[in-house]
């Protein structure tokens, strides 16, 4: 559990330096630049408290007292709007803060002017702070506070974000301290707060998150994604909830599509959008793709163009896609918000609102996004998690449609997006046997073995082991003369690595035949191998010291 809490802290810190923080950053900096020197601390504390409450069960409290699911977001917008107006009118702000300052006698006597109003603003920002959440936060939300084990993970995630946000707020305050103070600066800062509130009222923050998801590499949007997806984190997540039987079975390599048994029925669906209420039993004879998603999830947003393309290409051939919308935050339960997201992303297939996570729990799901394919008899035949593997998913769909009796199938699904970083760059690549793909010259095997590198030029997005390696389902551990070569496309290349059992290790990196750097491997984390000015194709050659283990490549 301690390791999972540590990973949650790192993931929270990574969120705070990703583009996902930009919708709340103007308000954070503007509010922190005014008032006493302790106001930034108050803002960050307020944000951390309300954000933690949100992810570990505040939605249940809100429902219990009869408020709408978007109530907290509406209150947050109102607080930001009011505070912005007060900043722009210093005289009114001073009168308002005078009675609030009396609360200081119940707490530290050195908090400085503006601490309590900072708490109020931070609390508002905590309700609209939507992170690039990975498996860690997904597990926290889905298990719920009742388990008694989500609170430390939620606190760790919020604390990681809070530390970085406090540094940003203090840095912004230091910069603005050099700007001459006066009514003009106050009005500008207040105007930024007001504009932030208006933007959130118009859902522009959600649209902005969609835009950065569609146009920025995954490694930029969520710098800690590979760390969150690493085997060490996955094993700790099972402490919060048992692993899905489909998650394990999906990693079984086979030339065909295995049968994992009957699919769980839809459970606890509160609303159906784009469709009448559906039952899997009523869809017998059709191939069904279940997609677990939520509309602020960055990784989910990236998959939507591919899903809508599959719907257009194969609906007439017998495919039904059902998007199961399983929310992270209370405002994501609000049906009008989901409807706006559906319209914005051009989704025409049925969407089920799984507000109470009933269907999520029925599948023991852990991921946003997650795709499950059900054959015409109602049996699960394929599962995929996260972004990528679009061709593999489409091939499985075509196979099941043909199995169901489809005589002719149309052309391949073609997404409308002309720029898709996840498609243009080499996809995420795992070294462990459970999900390893595109390794030459032959399929890797479990255990310790000496490999001969591929003799010719590797095809794009393919890899080859050399020297001695010990392979398990989760990782590849280097032995004598271990090397790994890949032909990759991307601006940046990252690899999750861990050191030997004793001491540190090294990885020597060469790009296109030229040595570039030697990395010292001191802890299990995501290492940046190299960066290029633009998305290019390169041959990367790595030489490992004995005992260093590799888990997964990611590319930006």
Beta strands, then each sheet from edge to edge (+ up, - down):
strand 1: 271-273
strand 2: 287-293
strand 3: 319-325
strand 4: 350-353
strand 5: 370-374
strand 6: 380-385
strand 7: 429-430
strand 8: 447-451
strand 9: 462-471
strand 10: 476-478
strand 11: 483-498
strand 12: 505-511
strand 13: 514-521
strand 14: 525-544
strand 15: 549-555
sheet 1: 1+ 4- 3- 2- 5+ 6-
sheet 2: 7+ 15- 10+ 9- 8+
sheet 3: 7+ 15- 11+ 14- 12+ 13-
end
